[in-house]
């Protein structure tokens, strides 16, 4: 495998892979019911022990 072939592979399938990961993370963050968990996590520093 030479440099040009590897570069072409990275340009096409690497981009597809990274976009898939990005969209998966976005879907995970904005899933239904996740807001409650994030609200609780955001209030941790304000809790008094």
CHARMM internal coordinates of N, CA and C (Angstrom, degrees):
IC EDIT
DIST 1 N 1 CA 1.4457
DIST 1 CA 1 C 1.5420
ANGL 1 N 1 CA 1 C 107.94
DIST 1 C 2 N 1.3034
ANGL 1 CA 1 C 2 N 116.04
DIHE 1 N 1 CA 1 C 2 N 124.97
DIST 2 N 2 CA 1.4600
ANGL 1 C 2 N 2 CA 119.20
DIHE 1 CA 1 C 2 N 2 CA -179.64
DIST 2 CA 2 C 1.5355
ANGL 2 N 2 CA 2 C 110.90
DIHE 1 C 2 N 2 CA 2 C -96.10
DIST 2 C 3 N 1.2967
ANGL 2 CA 2 C 3 N 115.46
DIHE 2 N 2 CA 2 C 3 N 178.00
DIST 3 N 3 CA 1.4652
ANGL 2 C 3 N 3 CA 121.79
DIHE 2 CA 2 C 3 N 3 CA -175.01
DIST 3 CA 3 C 1.5234
ANGL 3 N 3 CA 3 C 111.76
DIHE 2 C 3 N 3 CA 3 C -61.80
DIST 3 C 4 N 1.3102
ANGL 3 CA 3 C 4 N 117.41
DIHE 3 N 3 CA 3 C 4 N -42.49
DIST 4 N 4 CA 1.4683
ANGL 3 C 4 N 4 CA 121.06
DIHE 3 CA 3 C 4 N 4 CA -176.91
DIST 4 CA 4 C 1.5275
ANGL 4 N 4 CA 4 C 111.22
DIHE 3 C 4 N 4 CA 4 C -64.75
DIST 4 C 5 N 1.3100
ANGL 4 CA 4 C 5 N 116.82
DIHE 4 N 4 CA 4 C 5 N -40.38
DIST 5 N 5 CA 1.4612
ANGL 4 C 5 N 5 CA 120.34
DIHE 4 CA 4 C 5 N 5 CA 178.86
DIST 5 CA 5 C 1.5190
ANGL 5 N 5 CA 5 C 110.88
DIHE 4 C 5 N 5 CA 5 C -66.21
DIST 5 C 6 N 1.3132
ANGL 5 CA 5 C 6 N 116.39
DIHE 5 N 5 CA 5 C 6 N -44.32
DIST 6 N 6 CA 1.4584
ANGL 5 C 6 N 6 CA 120.59
DIHE 5 CA 5 C 6 N 6 CA 178.24
DIST 6 CA 6 C 1.5194
ANGL 6 N 6 CA 6 C 110.98
DIHE 5 C 6 N 6 CA 6 C -64.23
DIST 6 C 7 N 1.2972
ANGL 6 CA 6 C 7 N 117.40
DIHE 6 N 6 CA 6 C 7 N -39.49
DIST 7 N 7 CA 1.4672
ANGL 6 C 7 N 7 CA 121.74
DIHE 6 CA 6 C 7 N 7 CA 178.86
DIST 7 CA 7 C 1.5189
ANGL 7 N 7 CA 7 C 110.55
DIHE 6 C 7 N 7 CA 7 C -64.43
DIST 7 C 8 N 1.3133
ANGL 7 CA 7 C 8 N 117.38
DIHE 7 N 7 CA 7 C 8 N -43.42
DIST 8 N 8 CA 1.4625
ANGL 7 C 8 N 8 CA 121.51
DIHE 7 CA 7 C 8 N 8 CA 178.80
DIST 8 CA 8 C 1.5278
ANGL 8 N 8 CA 8 C 110.28
DIHE 7 C 8 N 8 CA 8 C -63.26
DIST 8 C 9 N 1.3212
ANGL 8 CA 8 C 9 N 116.99
DIHE 8 N 8 CA 8 C 9 N -43.54
DIST 9 N 9 CA 1.4573
ANGL 8 C 9 N 9 CA 121.09
DIHE 8 CA 8 C 9 N 9 CA 178.20
DIST 9 CA 9 C 1.5300
ANGL 9 N 9 CA 9 C 111.05
DIHE 8 C 9 N 9 CA 9 C -60.75
DIST 9 C 10 N 1.3281
ANGL 9 CA 9 C 10 N 117.31
DIHE 9 N 9 CA 9 C 10 N -44.78
DIST 10 N 10 CA 1.4622
ANGL 9 C 10 N 10 CA 121.57
DIHE 9 CA 9 C 10 N 10 CA -179.40
DIST 10 CA 10 C 1.5262
ANGL 10 N 10 CA 10 C 111.06
DIHE 9 C 10 N 10 CA 10 C -66.92
DIST 10 C 11 N 1.3111
ANGL 10 CA 10 C 11 N 117.23
DIHE 10 N 10 CA 10 C 11 N -37.22
DIST 11 N 11 CA 1.4633
ANGL 10 C 11 N 11 CA 120.58
DIHE 10 CA 10 C 11 N 11 CA -179.97
DIST 11 CA 11 C 1.5173
ANGL 11 N 11 CA 11 C 112.18
DIHE 10 C 11 N 11 CA 11 C -66.49
DIST 11 C 12 N 1.3059
ANGL 11 CA 11 C 12 N 117.73
DIHE 11 N 11 CA 11 C 12 N -35.52
DIST 12 N 12 CA 1.4614
ANGL 11 C 12 N 12 CA 119.41
DIHE 11 CA 11 C 12 N 12 CA -176.58
DIST 12 CA 12 C 1.5342
ANGL 12 N 12 CA 12 C 111.17
DIHE 11 C 12 N 12 CA 12 C -92.05
DIST 12 C 13 N 1.3033
ANGL 12 CA 12 C 13 N 117.67
DIHE 12 N 12 CA 12 C 13 N -64.08
DIST 13 N 13 CA 1.4510
ANGL 12 C 13 N 13 CA 120.46
DIHE 12 CA 12 C 13 N 13 CA -174.34
DIST 13 CA 13 C 1.5242
ANGL 13 N 13 CA 13 C 112.73
DIHE 12 C 13 N 13 CA 13 C -75.33
DIST 13 C 14 N 1.3220
ANGL 13 CA 13 C 14 N 117.50
DIHE 13 N 13 CA 13 C 14 N -27.52
DIST 14 N 14 CA 1.4561
ANGL 13 C 14 N 14 CA 120.06
DIHE 13 CA 13 C 14 N 14 CA 174.79
DIST 14 CA 14 C 1.5116
ANGL 14 N 14 CA 14 C 111.08
DIHE 13 C 14 N 14 CA 14 C -64.60
DIST 14 C 15 N 1.3264
ANGL 14 CA 14 C 15 N 115.80
DIHE 14 N 14 CA 14 C 15 N -42.03
DIST 15 N 15 CA 1.4623
ANGL 14 C 15 N 15 CA 120.48
DIHE 14 CA 14 C 15 N 15 CA 177.80
DIST 15 CA 15 C 1.5238
ANGL 15 N 15 CA 15 C 111.04
DIHE 14 C 15 N 15 CA 15 C -64.74
DIST 15 C 16 N 1.3115
ANGL 15 CA 15 C 16 N 117.12
DIHE 15 N 15 CA 15 C 16 N -43.63
DIST 16 N 16 CA 1.4647
ANGL 15 C 16 N 16 CA 120.85
DIHE 15 CA 15 C 16 N 16 CA 178.11
DIST 16 CA 16 C 1.5258
ANGL 16 N 16 CA 16 C 110.33
DIHE 15 C 16 N 16 CA 16 C -61.08
DIST 16 C 17 N 1.3082
ANGL 16 CA 16 C 17 N 117.20
DIHE 16 N 16 CA 16 C 17 N -42.48
DIST 17 N 17 CA 1.4612
ANGL 16 C 17 N 17 CA 121.84
DIHE 16 CA 16 C 17 N 17 CA 179.96
DIST 17 CA 17 C 1.5305
ANGL 17 N 17 CA 17 C 111.20
DIHE 16 C 17 N 17 CA 17 C -62.86
DIST 17 C 18 N 1.3176
ANGL 17 CA 17 C 18 N 117.58
DIHE 17 N 17 CA 17 C 18 N -47.15
DIST 18 N 18 CA 1.4612
ANGL 17 C 18 N 18 CA 121.04
DIHE 17 CA 17 C 18 N 18 CA -178.18
DIST 18 CA 18 C 1.5266
ANGL 18 N 18 CA 18 C 111.93
DIHE 17 C 18 N 18 CA 18 C -68.03
DIST 18 C 19 N 1.3130
ANGL 18 CA 18 C 19 N 117.95
DIHE 18 N 18 CA 18 C 19 N -37.86
DIST 19 N 19 CA 1.4685
ANGL 18 C 19 N 19 CA 120.66
DIHE 18 CA 18 C 19 N 19 CA 176.97
DIST 19 CA 19 C 1.5247
ANGL 19 N 19 CA 19 C 110.29
DIHE 18 C 19 N 19 CA 19 C -65.96
DIST 19 C 20 N 1.3206
ANGL 19 CA 19 C 20 N 117.36
DIHE 19 N 19 CA 19 C 20 N -38.35
DIST 20 N 20 CA 1.4599
ANGL 19 C 20 N 20 CA 120.56
DIHE 19 CA 19 C 20 N 20 CA 177.59
DIST 20 CA 20 C 1.5130
ANGL 20 N 20 CA 20 C 111.09
DIHE 19 C 20 N 20 CA 20 C -64.01
DIST 20 C 21 N 1.3150
ANGL 20 CA 20 C 21 N 117.61
DIHE 20 N 20 CA 20 C 21 N -43.39
DIST 21 N 21 CA 1.4660
ANGL 20 C 21 N 21 CA 120.50
DIHE 20 CA 20 C 21 N 21 CA 177.52
DIST 21 CA 21 C 1.5209
ANGL 21 N 21 CA 21 C 110.27
DIHE 20 C 21 N 21 CA 21 C -63.08
DIST 21 C 22 N 1.3333
ANGL 21 CA 21 C 22 N 117.89
DIHE 21 N 21 CA 21 C 22 N -44.01
DIST 22 N 22 CA 1.4559
ANGL 21 C 22 N 22 CA 121.90
DIHE 21 CA 21 C 22 N 22 CA 179.79
DIST 22 CA 22 C 1.5213
ANGL 22 N 22 CA 22 C 111.13
DIHE 21 C 22 N 22 CA 22 C -59.47
DIST 22 C 23 N 1.3111
ANGL 22 CA 22 C 23 N 118.00
DIHE 22 N 22 CA 22 C 23 N -47.68
DIST 23 N 23 CA 1.4618
ANGL 22 C 23 N 23 CA 121.25
DIHE 22 CA 22 C 23 N 23 CA -179.49
DIST 23 CA 23 C 1.5257
ANGL 23 N 23 CA 23 C 111.63
DIHE 22 C 23 N 23 CA 23 C -66.49
DIST 23 C 24 N 1.3237
ANGL 23 CA 23 C 24 N 117.67
DIHE 23 N 23 CA 23 C 24 N -33.84
DIST 24 N 24 CA 1.4614
ANGL 23 C 24 N 24 CA 120.79
DIHE 23 CA 23 C 24 N 24 CA 176.65
DIST 24 CA 24 C 1.5184
ANGL 24 N 24 CA 24 C 111.13
DIHE 23 C 24 N 24 CA 24 C -65.57
DIST 24 C 25 N 1.3174
ANGL 24 CA 24 C 25 N 117.31
DIHE 24 N 24 CA 24 C 25 N -41.54
DIST 25 N 25 CA 1.4690
ANGL 24 C 25 N 25 CA 120.56
DIHE 24 CA 24 C 25 N 25 CA 178.42
DIST 25 CA 25 C 1.5192
ANGL 25 N 25 CA 25 C 110.55
DIHE 24 C 25 N 25 CA 25 C -65.79
DIST 25 C 26 N 1.3043
ANGL 25 CA 25 C 26 N 117.70
DIHE 25 N 25 CA 25 C 26 N -42.31
DIST 26 N 26 CA 1.4665
ANGL 25 C 26 N 26 CA 121.22
DIHE 25 CA 25 C 26 N 26 CA 178.18
DIST 26 CA 26 C 1.5242
ANGL 26 N 26 CA 26 C 110.33
DIHE 25 C 26 N 26 CA 26 C -62.39
DIST 26 C 27 N 1.3080
ANGL 26 CA 26 C 27 N 117.98
DIHE 26 N 26 CA 26 C 27 N -43.35
DIST 27 N 27 CA 1.4593
ANGL 26 C 27 N 27 CA 121.40
DIHE 26 CA 26 C 27 N 27 CA 178.41
DIST 27 CA 27 C 1.5292
ANGL 27 N 27 CA 27 C 110.88
DIHE 26 C 27 N 27 CA 27 C -64.41
DIST 27 C 28 N 1.3292
ANGL 27 CA 27 C 28 N 117.25
DIHE 27 N 27 CA 27 C 28 N -36.87
DIST 28 N 28 CA 1.4699
ANGL 27 C 28 N 28 CA 121.15
DIHE 27 CA 27 C 28 N 28 CA 179.51
DIST 28 CA 28 C 1.5251
ANGL 28 N 28 CA 28 C 111.08
DIHE 27 C 28 N 28 CA 28 C -67.46
DIST 28 C 29 N 1.3153
ANGL 28 CA 28 C 29 N 117.49
DIHE 28 N 28 CA 28 C 29 N -40.40
DIST 29 N 29 CA 1.4633
ANGL 28 C 29 N 29 CA 121.43
DIHE 28 CA 28 C 29 N 29 CA -177.91
DIST 29 CA 29 C 1.5290
ANGL 29 N 29 CA 29 C 110.91
DIHE 28 C 29 N 29 CA 29 C -69.90
DIST 29 C 30 N 1.2998
ANGL 29 CA 29 C 30 N 117.59
DIHE 29 N 29 CA 29 C 30 N -40.64
DIST 30 N 30 CA 1.4576
ANGL 29 C 30 N 30 CA 121.60
DIHE 29 CA 29 C 30 N 30 CA -175.80
DIST 30 CA 30 C 1.5241
ANGL 30 N 30 CA 30 C 113.93
DIHE 29 C 30 N 30 CA 30 C -97.79
DIST 30 C 31 N 1.3230
ANGL 30 CA 30 C 31 N 117.15
DIHE 30 N 30 CA 30 C 31 N 21.48
DIST 31 N 31 CA 1.4624
ANGL 30 C 31 N 31 CA 119.60
DIHE 30 CA 30 C 31 N 31 CA 179.39
DIST 31 CA 31 C 1.5323
ANGL 31 N 31 CA 31 C 109.67
DIHE 30 C 31 N 31 CA 31 C -70.16
DIST 31 C 32 N 1.3290
ANGL 31 CA 31 C 32 N 117.86
DIHE 31 N 31 CA 31 C 32 N 154.17
DIST 32 N 32 CA 1.4550
ANGL 31 C 32 N 32 CA 120.28
DIHE 31 CA 31 C 32 N 32 CA 178.89
DIST 32 CA 32 C 1.5326
ANGL 32 N 32 CA 32 C 111.07
DIHE 31 C 32 N 32 CA 32 C -62.21
DIST 32 C 33 N 1.3089
ANGL 32 CA 32 C 33 N 116.23
DIHE 32 N 32 CA 32 C 33 N 136.07
DIST 33 N 33 CA 1.4529
ANGL 32 C 33 N 33 CA 121.26
DIHE 32 CA 32 C 33 N 33 CA 178.55
DIST 33 CA 33 C 1.5076
ANGL 33 N 33 CA 33 C 114.44
DIHE 32 C 33 N 33 CA 33 C 90.08
DIST 33 C 34 N 1.3169
ANGL 33 CA 33 C 34 N 118.34
DIHE 33 N 33 CA 33 C 34 N -6.44
DIST 34 N 34 CA 1.4589
ANGL 33 C 34 N 34 CA 120.46
DIHE 33 CA 33 C 34 N 34 CA -177.83
DIST 34 CA 34 C 1.5221
ANGL 34 N 34 CA 34 C 111.93
DIHE 33 C 34 N 34 CA 34 C -78.62
DIST 34 C 35 N 1.3148
ANGL 34 CA 34 C 35 N 117.37
DIHE 34 N 34 CA 34 C 35 N -23.45
DIST 35 N 35 CA 1.4580
ANGL 34 C 35 N 35 CA 120.83
DIHE 34 CA 34 C 35 N 35 CA -177.52
DIST 35 CA 35 C 1.5225
ANGL 35 N 35 CA 35 C 112.68
DIHE 34 C 35 N 35 CA 35 C -60.25
DIST 35 C 36 N 1.3162
ANGL 35 CA 35 C 36 N 117.06
DIHE 35 N 35 CA 35 C 36 N -37.09
DIST 36 N 36 CA 1.4631
ANGL 35 C 36 N 36 CA 121.34
DIHE 35 CA 35 C 36 N 36 CA 179.88
DIST 36 CA 36 C 1.5215
ANGL 36 N 36 CA 36 C 110.71
DIHE 35 C 36 N 36 CA 36 C -63.80
DIST 36 C 37 N 1.3098
ANGL 36 CA 36 C 37 N 116.97
DIHE 36 N 36 CA 36 C 37 N -42.61
DIST 37 N 37 CA 1.4640
ANGL 36 C 37 N 37 CA 121.58
DIHE 36 CA 36 C 37 N 37 CA 179.23
DIST 37 CA 37 C 1.5248
ANGL 37 N 37 CA 37 C 110.36
DIHE 36 C 37 N 37 CA 37 C -63.70
DIST 37 C 38 N 1.3334
ANGL 37 CA 37 C 38 N 116.80
DIHE 37 N 37 CA 37 C 38 N -41.84
DIST 38 N 38 CA 1.4598
ANGL 37 C 38 N 38 CA 120.54
DIHE 37 CA 37 C 38 N 38 CA -179.14
DIST 38 CA 38 C 1.5256
ANGL 38 N 38 CA 38 C 111.06
DIHE 37 C 38 N 38 CA 38 C -69.74
DIST 38 C 39 N 1.3216
ANGL 38 CA 38 C 39 N 117.90
DIHE 38 N 38 CA 38 C 39 N -34.37
DIST 39 N 39 CA 1.4645
ANGL 38 C 39 N 39 CA 120.88
DIHE 38 CA 38 C 39 N 39 CA 176.18
DIST 39 CA 39 C 1.5237
ANGL 39 N 39 CA 39 C 110.73
DIHE 38 C 39 N 39 CA 39 C -63.52
DIST 39 C 40 N 1.3236
ANGL 39 CA 39 C 40 N 116.42
DIHE 39 N 39 CA 39 C 40 N -44.88
DIST 40 N 40 CA 1.4675
ANGL 39 C 40 N 40 CA 120.28
DIHE 39 CA 39 C 40 N 40 CA 178.54
DIST 40 CA 40 C 1.5249
ANGL 40 N 40 CA 40 C 110.95
DIHE 39 C 40 N 40 CA 40 C -63.09
DIST 40 C 41 N 1.3088
ANGL 40 CA 40 C 41 N 117.44
DIHE 40 N 40 CA 40 C 41 N -41.22
DIST 41 N 41 CA 1.4604
ANGL 40 C 41 N 41 CA 121.15
DIHE 40 CA 40 C 41 N 41 CA 179.63
DIST 41 CA 41 C 1.5302
ANGL 41 N 41 CA 41 C 111.34
DIHE 40 C 41 N 41 CA 41 C -66.46
DIST 41 C 42 N 1.3114
ANGL 41 CA 41 C 42 N 116.97
DIHE 41 N 41 CA 41 C 42 N -35.41
DIST 42 N 42 CA 1.4600
ANGL 41 C 42 N 42 CA 120.66
DIHE 41 CA 41 C 42 N 42 CA -179.39
DIST 42 CA 42 C 1.5225
ANGL 42 N 42 CA 42 C 111.69
DIHE 41 C 42 N 42 CA 42 C -70.07
DIST 42 C 43 N 1.3351
ANGL 42 CA 42 C 43 N 118.02
DIHE 42 N 42 CA 42 C 43 N -24.52
DIST 43 N 43 CA 1.4617
ANGL 42 C 43 N 43 CA 121.11
DIHE 42 CA 42 C 43 N 43 CA -177.60
DIST 43 CA 43 C 1.5311
ANGL 43 N 43 CA 43 C 112.91
DIHE 42 C 43 N 43 CA 43 C -90.80
DIST 43 C 44 N 1.3092
ANGL 43 CA 43 C 44 N 118.83
DIHE 43 N 43 CA 43 C 44 N -4.15
DIST 44 N 44 CA 1.4594
ANGL 43 C 44 N 44 CA 121.46
DIHE 43 CA 43 C 44 N 44 CA -178.85
DIST 44 CA 44 C 1.5286
ANGL 44 N 44 CA 44 C 112.62
DIHE 43 C 44 N 44 CA 44 C -56.10
DIST 44 C 45 N 1.3308
ANGL 44 CA 44 C 45 N 120.18
DIHE 44 N 44 CA 44 C 45 N -46.19
DIST 45 N 45 CA 1.4797
ANGL 44 C 45 N 45 CA 118.49
DIHE 44 CA 44 C 45 N 45 CA -179.03
DIST 45 CA 45 C 1.5214
ANGL 45 N 45 CA 45 C 113.50
DIHE 44 C 45 N 45 CA 45 C -66.10
DIST 45 C 46 N 1.3239
ANGL 45 CA 45 C 46 N 117.16
DIHE 45 N 45 CA 45 C 46 N -19.98
DIST 46 N 46 CA 1.4609
ANGL 45 C 46 N 46 CA 119.72
DIHE 45 CA 45 C 46 N 46 CA -177.02
DIST 46 CA 46 C 1.5260
ANGL 46 N 46 CA 46 C 113.24
DIHE 45 C 46 N 46 CA 46 C -90.99
DIST 46 C 47 N 1.3168
ANGL 46 CA 46 C 47 N 117.46
DIHE 46 N 46 CA 46 C 47 N -8.29
DIST 47 N 47 CA 1.4564
ANGL 46 C 47 N 47 CA 120.73
DIHE 46 CA 46 C 47 N 47 CA -179.52
DIST 47 CA 47 C 1.5243
ANGL 47 N 47 CA 47 C 110.47
DIHE 46 C 47 N 47 CA 47 C -72.36
DIST 47 C 48 N 1.3065
ANGL 47 CA 47 C 48 N 115.35
DIHE 47 N 47 CA 47 C 48 N 141.52
DIST 48 N 48 CA 1.4577
ANGL 47 C 48 N 48 CA 120.03
DIHE 47 CA 47 C 48 N 48 CA 174.39
DIST 48 CA 48 C 1.5173
ANGL 48 N 48 CA 48 C 108.19
DIHE 47 C 48 N 48 CA 48 C -98.28
DIST 48 C 49 N 1.3147
ANGL 48 CA 48 C 49 N 115.44
DIHE 48 N 48 CA 48 C 49 N 135.69
DIST 49 N 49 CA 1.4678
ANGL 48 C 49 N 49 CA 119.58
DIHE 48 CA 48 C 49 N 49 CA -177.88
DIST 49 CA 49 C 1.4976
ANGL 49 N 49 CA 49 C 111.41
DIHE 48 C 49 N 49 CA 49 C -82.09
END
COOR INIT
IC SEED 1 N 1 CA 1 C
IC BUILD
